[in-house]
Amino acid sequence: MQNPTTPTTTSGAEPPEGQTRTRRFLLPREIVTSPDFQFRQTGIDRAHVRHLTQILRNAGALDPVLVWAEVAADGRPTGRLVLLDGYSRLSAYATAKGHREAVPAVVLTGSRAEAMLAAVQANTRDSLPLTKNERTDAAWRLVRLPGKRLAVSTVARAAGVAARTVDNMRKRWREMEAASKEPTGTWRSDRLDEQPEMEETPEMTTAERTAAITHLAEAINKALGKMPWQDQNLVAEALQRAIGTYKLRSIAEYLFADEFAEETADIYAGTVQAPEEDAEGRDF
């Protein structure tokens, strides 16, 4: 077994200059989460967690989660280990092995900018990549990091967006700073001072809504009626390709929101701690 303090990277490559990565085993309670490093707009994907749980039960281990040994603005360690990538893997470990078993982790040491960059890159390259809007918002967050600006090419590669988009973001951020304008954090909202007016659509009556649902259901049934429904994964992937991951997640959450809420509460109970206001003196 690898020494728990051996410098490593999840890809096996040398870590970028200014940071190191160390492989360790951590208890879930030692890891905290922060909204600063969360990029998904639709929350955790329950189907993906169930898939990872099955893999874990069969194979015994998953790829290490990525955490950051947090440092304050003055460079002093805060003592917290902040999760950068691996929310679904932590949930799978909690489901398959309980809350008291240590999980494999790679601990990144470096600046906040380096941690943010690593988090964005990990979330755009893993098996459940961010949607286009999530990647764009992640790039917008990287552009607005305080201190020395990250290169356009660095942000573009990490977030998986065009270099021209990042260049436009940098120009827009300079404009907003000069005007003392606070960003919303969403590129679609922040890219323009005034958003184009949307034409209001008259609200459907109950009868009109029922008729529209019936018409659409008949069209879907006609399109999918001959598909092999015994292979549910095939149908699910076909729907995902047809309407996109974001819309498919939104539909599932609309239909099964209560069930997802119950599952999430059970899985996260005592598993991953929210950030604490005062972590000074915390002993890991």
Secondary structure, 3 states (H helix, E strand, C coil): CCCCCCECCCCCCCCCCCCEEEEEEECHHHEECCHHHCCCCCCCCHHHHHHHHHHHHHHCCCCCEEEEEEECCCCCEEEEEEEEECHHHHHHHHHHHCCCCCEEEEEEECCHHHHHHHHHHHHHHCCCCCCHHHHHHHHHHHHCCCCCCCCHHHHHHHHCCCHHHHHHHHHHHHHHHHCCCCCCCCHHHHCCCCCCCCCCCCCCCHHHHHHHHHHHHHHHHHHHCCCCCCCHHHHHHHHHHHHCHHHHHHHHHHHHHHHHHHHHHHHHCCCCECCCCCCCCCCC
